Amino acid sequence: MSLWEGKERATAQDLIKWLLSTIRNGGWPVDRVNMVAIDELAASSSKSGSRSTLVMQTLREMSNNGKKTVDDFEVIFERHLRDKKKTELSKSKETWHFFIPIKVQVANKIIHTQPLIRILGEEFRFISLASVERRLGKEGRDTLRNKSLLRIRTRTKSTDLPSVFLYTSAKGSSWHLAWKDLEPAFDALRGMIELTFDFFGFRLISDGQEARRSVPHPLWMTARKRGKTSPEWIHFITDEDSEAKAFELTRKRLSGVQKNASILAKKPKRRSTLSLIANCLRLYSQAMDARFPHLSFLGFWQLGEAITNAEAVGGKTDRVVARLAWHGARIGLKGSGYKGILKVLAKKRNAIVHSGIHDLENDDINTIKLACEAALDWLFRTHTSLPTISHVEHYYRLRESSGTDIDAINDCIDYVKKTRRKRNNQP
């Protein structure tokens, strides 16, 4: 295994030499020089996703055995990495059940049926507090019924216990790993709920202190492993107000979410347009969650960059503006729609990012939100005609091309196909 190439090997050797010289009793003095050196050695390698703990394990073994070179490091590191993977595979994956309190009001006749939503290959059910208590057992039930104990275990200031929970499950050797697999679907579900409830919604007045979301992000959840008596109590780090009001989930609204989520019922293929939509839903929920105006604005701008595949054009704000702006006419806006406004918003975005200037008005967020929703609506409507991100990017490029360029491209495509057929038919 080669972790570094070319000049990077010399830099890695310098870091290894330094770290080996400072190791004491199997560890390092906790200071910024050593900590940065360890993290840099890990980040600069071809296995940059590996945790620094593996780097330290490797360096300790090198120190104990008198090894000093990059070559030595690579051999030992590969063995530790292989052993780590074997250990993870050997751990039994057990089923974890997650119970997530959400601030919605659901009629008893609806919650009694435990309605189901499938998204990204995962299943989420709305269940009652009574059902949660039965599933958690005595210890979990006693905690839920004791507000003081619940606040301690969930590390929140919440005083009201929601009557509705989302229930889901996944397999993993720990609740962390099980939730890691579930979290993308949970975030996409929240985005789908917000998009369904607030599509093309405008906020006329804002005090700058409340998030735009309809359903607050949960402050905590609990997880229980099959056969385990004691549940785990898990705290979410959010900007949410613990006293946020519950949202009324009517049968009509529930049916709307179920219908919209059915498009993403299965886990989409990598680089498919559906995978892009799923990512956009997560970004949408984050923008709606943000309480501070500049963070909400930046969240929607990031969403706009994702929808327009800005990464393919170097993230240029003028291309993001151009690709978002043409939807204005498509949704019936007059004149130039919001093209001029988006140009101004692009400057405000740069001022926030590069100068820390938060010169925003409520209508600024309304407009970027509208532009993103119009473009996201287009993705939903065209994902079968443009099934991959590559299709979406080619569409953007071709739509921006002149008629002469389109004709030239068609001629070139015909020529390429013709030459390939000739080459394939040659003996």
N, C-alpha and C positions, 0 to 999 in steps of 0.2 A: 504494500500500500504506500503510495506517494502522497503525502499530505501537503507538500509545498513544491513548487517548481521554480526554476530559474533563480532570480535574485531573492525571491522569498525564502529560499532555503538558508541563505546566509543570515537573513534577519531572524529567522526562527532559531538558528544556531546561537545567535547572540542572546536571545531571550532564554533559551534553555541553559546556556552557560551561566547567565545571571541568576536564574531561579535555583539552579543546583548549588550555587555558591552561597545563597542566603538561607537554604533550608536548615532548620534546627529541630532535632528530635522529631523528625517526620512532619514538620509543619513550617510555616513561614510567619515572620512578624506581620501583624495586621497593619499594613500601611498602604497608602495609595500607590506607591511604586510597585510593590509586589502584586497587589490585587489587580492592577491594570495589566501588568505583564502576563499574569496567568490568563486573564480574559482575552488579551490580545493574541496570545499563542493559540488559544482555542478558536477565536474568530477568524484568524488569518489562514487557517488550514482548510483543506477541501472538505473536511467534515465540520464545517463551522456551526452546524446545528448541535454538535455534541456539547454536553455540559462540561463546565470547568472542573467538576469533580473527577472526570476521567483523566483530564490533563494532570491533575495533582496526584492521582494514583500512579500514573505512569512515571512522573518525576520522582516520586518516593521510591519506586522500585529501582529506577536508574541510580539514585543516590546510594541505595543499599548495596547495589551490585557493581558499583564503580563504572557505570555506563555514562557516556558524555555526548554522543553525537546525535545528529538529526536522524541518521539511519537507525540507531538504537531506539530512539524515541518512537519511530514509526512501527517498528516490529512489536515493541511492548504495548503500544497504544492499540494496535490492531487486535492483539490477544485480549486485552481488557474489554474492548468493544464487543468482540465475539462472545466473551464470557457474559457480558451484561445482557446481550440479546438472548442467550440461552437461559439465563435466570428469569428474564421476563416471560419467555415462552413456557417455562416450567411451572410458573405460578398459575394456579387454577383460576379461570375466569368465572366468577360467580355473578348471579343476577342481583342487581341493585335496583330498588324501587325508590323513585323520587316523588316527593309530594311538595308542590310549589304553590304557596298561597297567592291568590291574585285578587285584586280589588275590583271585582265585578259583581253585579247583582243578577242572579238567574232565578227565574220562577221555579218553584218546587216541581211542577209537572215536567219541566225541561231537565233539571238536574237529576231527577229520579231515573232518567234513561241513560245517564252518564254519556252524553254525546261525545263523539270521537272526531278528531281531526288528524289526518295523515299528511305528513310533510317531510320531504327529503328522506323517505324511507323509515321514518320514526312515527310512533303513534302517541298522541296526547289525548287524554280524556278529562272532561270536566266532572269532578266528583264533589260530594258534599263533605263538610267537616265530620259528620257522623261516620261516613265511610272511611275517612282517613283515620279516625280514632280506632276503628275496628282493625284496620290493617297494621297500625303501629304497635298494638299491644298495650299492656298496662303502663309500662314506663313512659312510652310516648304519649299515651292518653293523659297521664297525670301531669306531664309537662305542659301539654296544650291547655289544660284546665287551670294551671297555676300561672297567672300573668307575670308575677315576679320571677319565677323560675324560667319562664319562656324568654323574658327579656335578657336574663343572664346568659342563657345557653345560645340565643341567637344574636346577642350583642347589639340589640336594637332598642329604641325607645318606644316601640309600637305598643299601643294600649288596646287596640281593637283586633280581635282575631277574625280574619276573613272567613266567611261561610262557604267559600268556593275555592277548590284547589285544582291545579293541573296535576294529573298523575301520568307518569311515564316510567319506563324501565330500560336498562341496558346492562350488558355484561362487562365486567372488568375485574382485575385483581384488587382494585381499590375503588372507592367512590370517585376519587379524583379522575382516574382513567376512564371510568364508565361515563362520567359527566362530560369529559372532554369529547367523547364521541357524540354525545347528545346535544351539546351546546350550540353547534351551528344550526341544527334544526329548531331549537328553542328560539334562537335569535331570529331566524327566518319566520317562524310562526308569529312572533311579536310584530315583526315588520309587516306581515300580511294582515294582521288584525288592525294595525294602525292605518295601513293603506286603504283597507276596506271601509273603515269608519271615517277617515278624514280626507278622502280623495278629492283633490281640487278645493280643499277647505281653506278659507282665508280667516285670519285673526284680525279683526278690525281695531281692537284696542289691546295693548300689552303693557304690563307693569314691569316687564323685564325679569320677573322672578319665577315665573311658572314655566314648566316644560310644556310642549305642545301635544304630548302624547295623550291618548284617550285612556289607556290602561297603564297604570304605573308599573314600573319595573319592581318585581318583588324584592323585599329587603332581606329575605332569608328563605331557606327551604330545609327540608329534612329528608334523609335517605336511610333506608334500612336494607340490609343484606338478608337474603333468604335464610331463615333459621337463626338469625342473630337477634338477641333480645333487645339490646340497646341501640336506638337509632342514632345517626350522626346529625348534628345540628350545624347548618352551614350558613354563613353570613355573606351577603353580597355587598360589594362596595359600590354604591350608587350615589347619584345626586338627589335621589327621591326624598320628598317630604313624607314622613311617617304618617301624617294625618291626611294624605291625599284622599279625595272622595272616590267612592266606588263607581264604576261605570255600569249602566244597565245593559245587559246582554239579552236582547229579546230573541225570540225564535227567528225572526226575519234577519237580524244581524248575524246570528249564529249560522244560519243557512248561507248567508253571503260569504262568510269566512270559509266555510266548508267547501263551497263551490269554487272560490278563488284558489284555495290551497290544493284542490284536486289536480291542478296543472303541475304542481310540484310534489305530488304524492310519493313518487319514487325518487331515490337519490340520483340526481342528474349526472351525466357523463362529464368527465373533465373537459374543459374548454368548450362545452356546449353553451348555447344561448341560455338554456334553462339554468345552468350553473352561474352564469352572469346575473340572471334575474335573482337567484337565491342570494348571491353576494350583495346585490343592490337592496334587497329587503332588509338584510342585517344593517347596512349603512343607513337605510331609511329609519329604522327603529332607533339607532343611535342618535341621529339628528333630531328626531322627535323627543327623545329622552332629555336632551341637553337643556338645562335651565337657563344658562347665560346666553344672551343673544349672539355673541360672537362665536360661541362654540356650536350653536345650532346652525348658524350661517355657514361656518366652515364644514360642518357635517353634511349639509346639503350640497355644498360645492364639491366635496369629495365624492358624493353620490353622483353628481353631474359628470365628474371625471371618469367614474367607473362606467356609467351608461354610454358615454361617448368614446370609450376605449382610448382615453387620452394618453395612456402609456405608450401606445403605438405611434403617437406623434410627438413624443417627448414632453407630454404634459403641458403643452403650450396653451395658455389661457385663451388666446384668440381662436384656436381651433375648437376648444371646448365651447366657447361662445357661439361660433358659427354652427356647430353641430346641434347645440341645444335650440338655437334661435329659429331654425326652420320649422320646428313643431308649432310655433306660435300661429302661423297661418293655417296649419293643419287643424288646429282646434278652434278656428274661427275668430282669432284676434284681428283687430283692424290695423291698417297701415303696415308698419314694419314690425307689429307685434311687440315683443320685448327685446328685440335685438339691441337697440340703443341702451336699454336699461341694463342688459347683461354685460355690455362693455363697461359701464360704470361700476357694476358689481365686481367685475374682474379686477378693476383698480382698487376697490375696497378690500377685496380678498388679499391682494398683494400688500396693501397697507397693514392689514392685520398680521399677516405672516412675517413680513420683513421689518416692519417698523413698530408693531404693537399698538397701532392706532385703531381704536374700535369705534369708528364713525358710522354707526348703523342705525337705520330706522326700521320700524316694524314691517313696512311695506317691502323693504329689501329682502327680508326673509320670506315674506309671502310670495314674492316674484320668483326667487330661486327655487322655492318649494314647488310652485306651479310648473316651472320649466322642467324640473326633474320628474314630476308626476306625469306630465305630458309625454316625455321621452320614455319613461318606464312603461306607460300604457302602450306606447308603440312597440316596445320590446315584447310585451305580453301578446299583442295582436299579430306580430310577425315572426314569432319564434319557430313556427313550423316552416315558413318560407325561407327563413335565415337561421338554420339550425345550429350553427356554431359561431363562436366569437370571430373566427376568420371570415365567415360570411358577413357578419355585421360590419367588420372593418372594411371589407371590399365594397360593401354597399355604400358606406360613408364616402369612401374615396371616389367611387364611380358617380355618386350623386353630385359630388363637388366638381366633376369633370365637365368639360364642354361637349357639345354634340359631336364636334370634330374628333375630340379625343376618344369618345365612346366608339365611334366608327372605326378609328384606328385600332383600338383595343380589340374590337370584334374581329377585325381582319387578322390581327396578330394571333388571336386564339385559334382561328380557323387554320392559319398557316402552321402553328405548332402542332395541332391535331393531325394535320395532313402529313407533316414530316415524321411524326411518331408512328403513324400507320405504315408509312413506307419502310421505316426502319424495322418495325416489328414483323413486316411481311417478307423481309430479306431472308434468304436461305442461310 
